């Protein structure tokens, strides 16, 4: 009986232990289930009400702090990257006492040894003032290590997200920069600020219409032209005549978006879109095109009086004698003010004015950039003299971009389209508006080509590329009238003229006559050569290869050009 009783007790003990284990397991399962339910409820709550917080967290974890800008081929032009900064924290050693172990001057000397471009006097004053702030942005890792080796706790090198422009100064006026407050300024950084900073869109790079290869070549040739002629500035643009896309836009001298300083602030003015100029004889083809299109010129062989034109107390003259009479083709080849004025006079101010309006000359240039200058427009009613002078590019001031868009309309079949810095896909080109008949555009392509072969555009005639264009050398206005010694020299061109694809405008501000320009200050000797060197550089990059076996047929106008028979 004792054995049986012991067995019963043992079974009972085992049963109790098993029941206790089951209860414990059950409680564990209950606790885990409760935690799981709480977690699911929390997740559901966040899913319904916390989308903004979740998106922000995801953006912070996976997305760049600011979106990337690329050229049309995907080459980075602006991107965010982690970088060090040099920050002066005067409270690093405590709120009381000196913020530095060494003297401000000795610390400044050590920093200047690392960063030679820093101003030692200003740096010493800033350290001595005890005022916190940045001493420098964008430190390299090795520079940050050198700063730490100085041994001053007040010199901190925090890691920050910075904006970097891999191409350096290239395209500075297109891109702009990002200010210390994180907002874009001046260029497309300002225009695209919302897209580039919004967590929902900043993960998608923005492709511009610019091609960095073309941009680099344009800036290089403009810079070379400025140096050869000692010009104070330069501007240039390469424009797709069928879409309005800007492949390159340069204003020199440029600023460095990676380092915005006082000098950089002074160089942010955009000569292509914000500055307006009297662009002189580059307007003459537009006037002749308007005269042909309106029926004022029905016979290109018609002779016009080339002697000085007297209007009231004013007299319009040519730069040199060109004979007693000229036809319309000779007018452009020799760049005659007098005959262009008479053609404009015959056309009348109402018609010429309307053509200029249709070409957008009476409003700010059409492009996304925020800095766009308003033209100096003659107004509602043009007196006879004003109409004549507008005909050869005076009494009206526009930007180089105005001129580029007008030339695109003149050679592309007659359609004016707004310029854009955004890359367009197939079928996305704006419809535009018709300004010239297709037949007028065809005739102007022949005449522009003839100018480069026989006239003032010879120095722009790149072999095999069928360049056509017109020079313009205009005196700059001053306080007491036009300044004889200050010119704006421009060459406006298109290529290839048998099927125009691109307009190129190159402008030099106040070039001087030097040995490199045969001591000439006019566009034929300084602006035209820029285009002549640029086109062979960019042509193969954008699908235009040289071909000496083809050209636009100008046989119909050759009999009107005495030089063609020589």
VOGU-3710 file (C-alpha; in Angstrom, 3 decimals, decimal comma):
1> xxxxxxxxxx> 0,000/0,000/0,000  2,882/2,333/0,797  4,355/1,755/-2,664  1,041/2,544/-4,349  0,646/5,682/-2,272  4,124/6,872/-3,305  3,320/6,294/-6,925  0,114/8,311/-6,632  1,996/11,202/-5,030  4,626/11,086/-7,772
11> xxxxxxxxxx> 1,972/11,135/-10,499  0,196/13,997/-8,767  3,454/15,981/-8,523  4,208/15,411/-12,180  0,691/16,440/-13,128  1,004/19,656/-11,117  4,376/20,434/-12,709  2,938/19,797/-16,146  -0,076/21,976/-15,423  2,191/24,751/-14,116
21> xxxxxxxxxx> 4,353/24,557/-17,248  1,247/24,699/-19,409  -0,040/27,776/-17,546  3,314/29,484/-17,869  3,427/28,731/-21,578  -0,129/29,959/-21,918  0,748/33,229/-20,129  3,786/33,697/-22,366  1,625/33,159/-25,443  -0,954/35,600/-24,084
31> xxxxxxxxxx> 1,700/38,220/-23,374  3,253/37,820/-26,825  -0,182/37,943/-28,439  -0,998/41,098/-26,490  2,269/42,718/-27,557  1,666/41,650/-31,141  -1,837/43,097/-31,106  -0,540/46,379/-29,672  2,157/46,487/-32,367  -0,351/45,756/-35,124
41> xxxxxxxxxx> -2,688/48,428/-33,805  0,218/50,908/-33,697  1,258/50,024/-37,238  -2,332/50,369/-38,442  -2,624/53,732/-36,717  0,584/54,980/-38,325  -0,566/53,619/-41,660  -3,783/55,627/-41,477  -2,608/58,752/-39,670  1,170/58,843/-39,778
51> xxxxxxxxxx> 1,914/58,817/-43,514  3,720/62,127/-43,318  5,970/60,983/-40,504  6,696/57,692/-42,281  7,524/59,489/-45,557  9,814/61,923/-43,796  11,602/59,130/-41,985  12,037/57,164/-45,198  13,323/60,232/-47,031  15,832/60,927/-44,296
61> xxxxxxxxxx> 17,021/57,335/-44,431  17,108/56,683/-48,169  16,871/59,930/-50,150  19,444/62,685/-50,677  18,711/65,888/-48,742  18,363/67,681/-52,091  17,682/66,271/-55,531  20,266/65,941/-58,261  20,490/68,039/-61,433  21,976/66,427/-64,520
71> xxxxxxxxxx> 22,657/67,443/-68,095  20,617/65,981/-70,939  22,834/62,866/-71,007  22,665/62,164/-67,271  26,005/63,742/-66,334  25,735/65,172/-62,772  25,803/68,970/-62,600  24,604/69,451/-59,007  24,328/66,908/-56,224  24,295/66,629/-52,424
81> xxxxxxxxxx> 27,194/65,010/-50,588  28,459/64,745/-47,003  31,214/67,230/-46,147  33,008/68,718/-43,177  32,707/72,326/-42,044  34,889/74,435/-39,768  32,786/75,872/-36,933  33,980/78,165/-34,156  32,309/77,263/-30,845  33,508/79,708/-28,144
91> xxxxxxxxxx> 31,666/77,745/-25,405  33,550/74,505/-25,990  35,743/75,124/-22,908  32,848/76,347/-20,809  30,753/79,505/-20,776  33,323/81,496/-18,793  36,931/82,180/-19,637  38,849/82,338/-22,894  37,429/80,216/-25,761  40,897/79,350/-27,059
101> xxxxxxxxxx> 43,965/77,816/-25,443  46,290/79,725/-27,759  45,999/83,363/-28,766  43,547/84,264/-31,571  46,446/85,367/-33,753  48,438/82,151/-33,332  45,356/80,018/-33,995  44,564/82,117/-37,064  48,110/81,633/-38,354  47,781/77,861/-37,989
111> xxxxxxxxxx> 44,463/77,895/-39,863  45,883/80,048/-42,666  48,700/77,521/-43,013  46,009/74,928/-43,794  43,799/77,261/-45,815  46,042/79,853/-47,530  43,099/81,710/-49,064  41,743/82,771/-45,650  42,315/86,348/-44,558  44,486/86,160/-41,414
121> xxxxxxxxxx> 43,436/89,588/-40,100  39,706/88,914/-40,485  40,104/85,437/-39,013  41,996/86,795/-35,998  39,287/89,385/-35,415  36,537/86,760/-35,602  38,303/84,464/-33,143  39,013/87,359/-30,776  35,385/88,501/-30,850  34,225/85,249/-29,280
131> xxxxxxxxxx> 31,281/85,085/-31,702  30,355/81,624/-32,894  29,989/80,903/-36,586  31,420/79,212/-39,643  35,051/79,829/-40,420  34,912/77,762/-43,585  32,647/75,360/-45,451  33,558/72,298/-47,510  36,619/70,831/-45,816  38,391/67,813/-47,221
141> xxxxxxxxxx> 38,892/64,910/-44,761  42,636/65,557/-44,593  41,976/69,239/-43,892  39,596/68,300/-41,085  42,337/66,116/-39,577  44,819/68,994/-39,747  42,360/71,274/-37,947  41,907/68,741/-35,165  45,687/68,441/-34,799  45,769/72,116/-33,776
151> xxxxxxxxxx> 44,268/70,947/-30,489  41,664/73,672/-29,995  38,324/72,315/-28,776  36,593/75,479/-30,001  37,482/74,554/-33,594  34,840/71,981/-34,423  34,553/70,089/-37,692  30,950/68,850/-37,875  29,786/66,604/-40,714  27,113/68,283/-42,873
161> xxxxxxxxxx> 25,208/67,665/-46,061  26,542/70,052/-48,687  25,726/70,970/-52,283  28,447/70,104/-54,755  28,851/71,096/-58,390  31,099/68,457/-59,997  31,694/70,569/-63,123  33,038/73,497/-61,085  32,254/76,885/-62,615  30,785/75,361/-65,764
171> xxxxxxxxxx> 27,184/76,386/-66,296  27,167/78,550/-63,166  24,564/80,977/-64,524  22,370/78,071/-65,580  22,548/76,273/-62,239  22,792/79,050/-59,664  23,650/77,854/-56,157  22,175/76,802/-52,819  22,388/79,345/-50,006  23,242/78,588/-46,382
181> xxxxxxxxxx> 19,523/78,366/-45,557  19,148/75,452/-47,984  17,181/77,278/-50,669  18,220/77,620/-54,298  19,270/80,986/-55,642  19,732/82,651/-59,050  19,485/79,768/-61,573  17,676/76,465/-61,957  18,415/75,723/-58,299  15,910/78,483/-57,543
191> xxxxxxxxxx> 13,449/77,475/-60,272  13,452/73,805/-59,233  13,720/74,406/-55,491  10,383/72,781/-54,647  11,086/69,667/-56,732  14,638/69,310/-55,420  13,663/69,671/-51,744  10,302/67,860/-51,651  10,662/64,299/-50,213  8,155/63,027/-52,755
201> xxxxxxxxxx> 10,139/64,259/-55,789  13,743/64,839/-54,764  14,676/61,234/-55,389  14,190/61,775/-59,122  17,040/63,688/-60,814  16,071/66,624/-63,030  17,568/66,516/-66,518  18,308/69,889/-68,106  18,494/70,524/-71,838  22,158/71,481/-71,447
211> xxxxxxxxxx> 24,910/69,234/-72,809  28,001/69,659/-70,621  30,270/68,925/-73,596  28,745/71,769/-75,595  28,641/73,988/-72,517  32,325/73,433/-71,854  33,287/74,153/-75,461  31,193/77,344/-75,568  32,712/78,692/-72,364  36,198/77,775/-73,519
221> xxxxxxxxxx> 35,881/79,561/-76,865  34,213/82,608/-75,320  36,971/82,815/-72,711  39,587/82,533/-75,429  37,893/85,262/-77,454  37,782/87,536/-74,412  41,481/87,066/-73,739  42,483/87,649/-77,356  40,561/90,921/-77,514  40,801/91,981/-73,861
231> xxxxxxxxxx> 36,990/92,203/-73,694  35,362/92,912/-70,343  32,722/90,231/-70,767  31,220/87,647/-73,055  27,935/85,838/-73,651  26,937/82,884/-75,756  24,147/80,435/-76,423  23,573/77,277/-78,461  19,875/76,714/-79,216  17,974/73,891/-80,914
241> xxxxxxxxxx> 16,001/75,621/-83,683  13,170/73,046/-83,717  12,488/72,632/-79,985  13,869/75,745/-78,287  16,093/73,613/-76,044  19,210/75,380/-74,798  22,238/73,132/-75,208  24,606/75,721/-73,741  24,315/79,143/-72,156  27,339/81,046/-70,916
251> xxxxxxxxxx> 27,900/84,425/-69,302  31,502/85,403/-68,611  33,190/86,082/-66,315  31,427/83,445/-64,265  31,157/82,702/-60,541  31,969/79,487/-58,686  28,814/77,907/-57,186  31,032/75,756/-54,954  32,408/78,887/-53,286  30,114/81,885/-53,060
261> xxxxxxxxxx> 32,070/84,904/-51,925  31,861/88,658/-52,434  33,416/88,464/-55,896  31,068/85,654/-56,859  28,081/87,750/-55,825  29,221/90,489/-58,207  29,500/88,047/-61,134  26,002/86,545/-60,909  24,536/88,971/-63,426  23,536/86,975/-66,512
271> xxxxxxxxxx> 24,536/88,700/-69,771  22,530/86,239/-71,884  19,109/86,701/-70,311  19,242/89,689/-67,972  21,343/92,274/-69,802  19,903/94,008/-72,862  22,010/95,490/-75,648  21,588/97,265/-78,934  22,751/94,354/-81,057  23,298/96,354/-84,219
281> xxxxxxxxxx> 23,546/94,736/-87,610  22,403/91,315/-86,423  18,896/92,831/-86,762  19,328/93,513/-90,481  18,455/89,951/-91,605  15,304/90,116/-89,462  14,317/93,362/-91,181  14,968/91,962/-94,653  13,075/88,776/-93,732  10,099/90,888/-92,596
291> xxxxxxxxxx> 10,260/92,895/-95,847  10,319/89,730/-97,984  7,564/88,128/-95,922  5,306/91,190/-96,062  5,756/91,633/-99,799  7,727/94,869/-99,457  10,603/93,161/-101,253  9,282/91,250/-104,251  12,435/91,437/-106,318  15,755/90,782/-104,582
301> xxxxxxxxxx> 17,496/92,528/-107,456  15,795/95,845/-106,744  18,372/98,600/-106,202  18,201/100,827/-103,127  19,892/104,169/-102,697  23,010/103,614/-100,564  23,900/107,258/-99,986  23,407/108,807/-96,515  19,813/109,093/-95,330  18,727/112,445/-93,894
311> xxxxxxxxxx> 15,758/112,458/-91,547  15,219/115,840/-89,978  18,472/116,906/-88,378  19,802/113,334/-88,258  21,816/111,549/-90,935  22,219/107,777/-91,245  25,533/106,717/-92,761  27,457/103,543/-93,459  30,789/102,744/-91,859  32,409/103,074/-95,275
321> xxxxxxxxxx> 31,391/103,781/-98,848  29,588/100,841/-100,484  28,624/102,382/-103,782  25,602/104,389/-104,808  23,096/101,536/-104,826  22,734/98,067/-103,326  20,206/95,276/-103,674  18,776/93,445/-100,634  21,352/90,634/-100,768  24,252/93,064/-101,058
331> xxxxxxxxxx> 22,732/95,059/-98,209  23,262/92,139/-95,862  26,558/90,938/-97,296  28,121/94,394/-96,879  25,994/95,293/-93,821  24,623/98,602/-95,055  22,798/100,862/-92,610  21,491/103,197/-95,306  19,795/100,627/-97,513  18,430/98,704/-94,510
341> xxxxxxxxxx> 16,948/101,959/-93,230  15,300/102,579/-96,605  13,907/99,027/-96,679  12,447/99,520/-93,172  11,064/102,897/-94,227  9,393/101,380/-97,271  7,879/98,634/-95,129  6,495/101,085/-92,584  6,672/101,136/-88,814  3,427/99,262/-88,172
351> xxxxxxxxxx> 4,502/96,180/-90,085  8,081/96,077/-88,796  6,870/96,657/-85,254  4,422/93,752/-85,505  7,136/91,399/-86,755  9,307/92,379/-83,809  6,402/91,717/-81,452  5,821/88,307/-83,049  9,514/87,548/-82,431  9,084/88,387/-78,736
361> xxxxxxxxxx> 11,242/91,514/-78,802  8,779/93,546/-76,715  8,776/91,308/-73,619  11,166/89,555/-71,302  12,909/86,537/-72,861  11,067/83,257/-72,546  13,113/80,872/-70,405  12,817/79,395/-66,918  15,652/81,408/-65,362  14,479/84,009/-62,826
371> xxxxxxxxxx> 16,790/86,792/-64,081  15,247/88,098/-67,314  15,786/91,632/-68,520  13,003/93,716/-70,035  13,861/95,086/-73,505  14,240/98,769/-74,213  11,233/98,950/-76,517  10,448/102,016/-78,663  6,798/102,068/-77,584  3,448/102,082/-79,345
381> xxxxxxxxxx> 4,019/104,532/-82,180  7,367/104,491/-83,945  8,442/107,725/-85,586  9,993/107,395/-89,022  13,546/107,751/-87,728  12,985/105,168/-84,979  11,600/102,686/-87,482  14,670/103,141/-89,674  17,143/102,731/-86,812  15,352/99,684/-85,401
391> xxxxxxxxxx> 15,818/98,167/-88,848  19,576/98,037/-88,337  19,553/97,263/-84,621  19,505/100,609/-82,845  16,786/102,316/-80,767  15,908/98,836/-79,445  17,823/96,807/-76,861  17,248/93,116/-76,254  19,106/90,195/-74,698  21,254/87,747/-76,703
401> xxxxxxxxxx> 18,575/85,130/-75,962  15,962/87,289/-77,728  18,227/87,313/-80,764  18,855/83,558/-80,683  15,132/82,737/-80,558  14,445/85,183/-83,414  17,150/83,621/-85,605  15,771/80,161/-84,853  12,389/81,287/-86,186  14,030/82,847/-89,233
411> xxxxxxxxxx> 15,774/79,620/-90,296  13,570/76,763/-89,027  10,681/77,367/-91,426  9,280/80,458/-89,724  8,089/79,186/-86,311  9,008/81,072/-83,123  9,240/78,938/-79,987  10,162/79,863/-76,415  13,576/78,778/-75,193  13,748/76,185/-72,417
421> xxxxxxxxxx> 16,381/74,725/-70,094  14,368/71,554/-69,505  15,104/68,474/-71,559  12,168/67,724/-73,845  11,120/64,287/-74,910  9,843/63,302/-78,373  6,731/65,277/-79,231  7,106/67,652/-76,275  8,338/70,661/-78,254  5,868/73,559/-77,986
431> xxxxxxxxxx> 3,790/74,294/-81,077  5,025/77,876/-81,220  3,654/80,560/-83,501  4,262/81,282/-87,142  6,140/84,510/-87,840  7,530/83,976/-91,353  6,318/81,965/-94,310  8,294/78,812/-95,042  9,379/80,353/-98,356  10,752/83,408/-96,551
441> xxxxxxxxxx> 12,721/81,177/-94,191  14,121/79,243/-97,137  15,296/82,444/-98,827  16,890/83,755/-95,639  18,858/80,541/-95,229  20,383/81,175/-98,640  21,222/84,797/-97,840  22,720/83,998/-94,441  24,901/81,357/-96,043  26,017/83,865/-98,668
451> xxxxxxxxxx> 27,063/86,295/-95,903  29,413/83,660/-94,478  30,823/82,829/-97,898  31,144/86,303/-99,423  30,477/88,830/-96,663  31,321/89,823/-93,112  30,844/86,299/-91,764  33,798/84,706/-93,540  35,693/84,101/-90,301  32,821/81,952/-89,012
461> xxxxxxxxxx> 32,661/79,687/-92,068  33,783/76,364/-90,579  34,594/73,995/-93,495  31,978/71,309/-93,990  29,439/72,723/-91,537  27,619/75,178/-93,861  27,480/78,002/-91,350  25,350/81,031/-92,114  25,104/84,157/-90,015  25,419/87,878/-89,542
471> xxxxxxxxxx> 27,796/90,171/-87,683  26,760/93,065/-85,498  28,994/95,787/-84,060  27,083/98,386/-82,075  28,399/101,332/-80,114  27,285/101,307/-76,485  25,190/104,262/-75,333  26,603/106,536/-72,647  25,669/109,667/-70,746  26,475/111,930/-73,686
481> xxxxxxxxxx> 25,392/109,758/-76,592  27,022/106,730/-78,148  30,549/105,869/-77,023  32,746/105,512/-80,083  35,334/103,424/-78,250  32,937/100,935/-76,597  31,400/98,271/-78,839  29,192/95,247/-78,375  30,345/92,740/-81,020  27,978/89,913/-81,887
491> xxxxxxxxxx> 27,779/87,097/-84,382  24,465/85,266/-84,760  24,593/82,087/-86,832  22,898/78,818/-87,649  24,197/75,506/-89,001  24,043/73,497/-91,174  22,190/75,891/-93,469  20,885/73,188/-95,825  18,947/71,837/-92,818  19,399/74,150/-89,834
501> xxxxxxxxxx> 19,492/72,427/-86,474  21,222/74,854/-84,141  21,570/78,589/-83,648  24,781/79,914/-82,129  25,153/83,449/-80,771  28,503/84,740/-79,530  28,877/88,225/-78,065  31,845/90,189/-76,693  31,348/93,230/-74,488  33,811/96,030/-75,276
511> xxxxxxxxxx> 36,490/94,093/-77,169  39,676/95,966/-77,998  41,614/95,959/-81,219  44,604/93,702/-80,601  47,163/91,878/-82,708  45,024/88,728/-82,454  42,082/90,580/-84,052  44,239/92,437/-86,595  43,645/95,551/-84,468  39,960/95,435/-85,447
521> xxxxxxxxxx> 37,152/95,808/-82,888  34,264/94,779/-85,118  32,418/91,458/-84,878  33,838/90,125/-88,138  37,254/89,992/-86,469  36,410/88,912/-82,925  32,912/87,403/-82,491  32,725/85,561/-85,836  35,985/83,625/-85,212  34,534/82,347/-81,934
531> xxxxxxxxxx> 31,689/80,700/-83,853  34,138/79,493/-86,512  36,136/77,631/-83,851  33,147/76,477/-81,791  31,056/74,812/-84,487  33,688/72,171/-85,466  34,134/71,349/-81,768  30,474/70,787/-80,981  29,127/69,602/-84,348  30,170/65,923/-84,067
541> xxxxxxxxxx> 28,989/65,848/-80,435  25,428/66,828/-81,330  24,982/64,857/-84,521  26,299/67,241/-87,189  29,348/65,874/-88,959  31,360/67,854/-91,497  30,516/67,171/-95,129  32,308/69,042/-97,901  30,199/67,364/-100,572  26,962/69,163/-99,741
551> xxxxxxxxxx> 25,754/72,715/-99,180  22,662/74,834/-99,491  21,929/75,840/-103,081  22,477/79,595/-103,448  22,584/79,612/-107,244  19,352/81,662/-107,350  20,962/84,609/-105,569  24,532/84,320/-106,881  23,836/86,616/-109,842  22,976/89,340/-107,305
561> xxxxxx> 26,389/89,055/-105,632  29,270/90,629/-107,578  31,780/88,799/-105,370  30,361/85,450/-106,463  31,460/86,039/-110,060  35,012/87,051/-109,178
//
